[in-house]
Amino acid sequence: MDHVGLSLPLQIRLLDRFWRRYGTLISGLAEFTVWFLAVYVLGRYVIEPAVAGLLDARNADPTYASALQRVVRVAVLAVAVMLAATFAGFSRVIGGSAVIVAALTVALGFAAQDVIGNLVSGAFIVTDPKFNIGDWIRWNEREGVIDDISFRATRVRTFDNEILTVPNSELTTTAVTNPVLTDRLRLQLPVEVSYDDDLEAVSALLTDEAAAHPEILEQPAPSVRLTEFADNGAVLSVRVWIADPERSDYVRVRSEFARRVIDRLDDHDAQLSPPSEHELSGTVGLDRGEDGGQYGDKEN
């Protein structure tokens, strides 16, 4: 309908009719927006920093501090919505639509099963005192250091400096190894030597070298075990312990010890990792190409 040619009284009546029909809703939405912004800004920039400062002052555990800050943020948002709806007069509308709310709740429940599962798993992870930010963990042939824990997922920083976002449900339903949870960690180094070498003498050399390393513990004492008969030699497993393990210490000590083992065995003419010998059979010939000028290898 074209309103350009309408008279002023008619336009006023149309505006009055529109306002009587939608004015309450528009004013209510405007009031809701004002109250929501006021409460949210107060919580976001006053309450949340105050809680963060209190946690820092008490030297709270990073895992619990991070979880509590997220709870406070969600609470601020929820309170802002509820107060704004109450002051704007929407609470009666929401309360009178119980059937609609129930139906929406059921629909959202089915649609958000994975999300709810991750939230529940996140609650278990956050309250687990043996699962904390900064821990080195292994799971499903992956490993890294926990960078952050939220109620939906856990961020893990790999040793290639990649960030993995792992759903919490995956960590709660999978065997997770925490190598640094205790005060010491066993380190194993396989050493393959020739069958011609004196295994007892080589074992003694390996044990002495382990005892000489300043970061390898005397107790439990280093040990050497014959673990495998390989094609080219016997595999000896050197087992030592380090204290207060971190992933960087584990890698560094293992590398240093491996280098010392190589040097020590070289000094005593022990044959470390002898080259393999395989008999090759077959013939190799030349096959003339289609143009008569190119040659290629032909294996039979």
Secondary structure, 3 states (H helix, E strand, C coil): CCCCCCCHHHHHHHHHHHHHHHHHHHHHHHHHHHHHHHHHHHHHHHHHHHHHHHHHHCCCCHHHHHHHHHHHHHHHHHHHHHHHHHHCCCHHHHHHCHHHHHHHHHHHHHHCHHHHHHHHHHHHHHHCCCCCCCCEEEECCEEEEEEEECCCEEEEECCCCCEEEEEHHHHHCCCCECCCCCCEEEEEEEEEECCCCCHHHHHHHHHHHHHHCCCECCCCCCEEEEEEECCCCEEEEEEEEEECCCHHHHHHHHHHHHHHHHHHHHHCCCCECCCCCCCCCCCEEEEECCCCCCEEEEEC
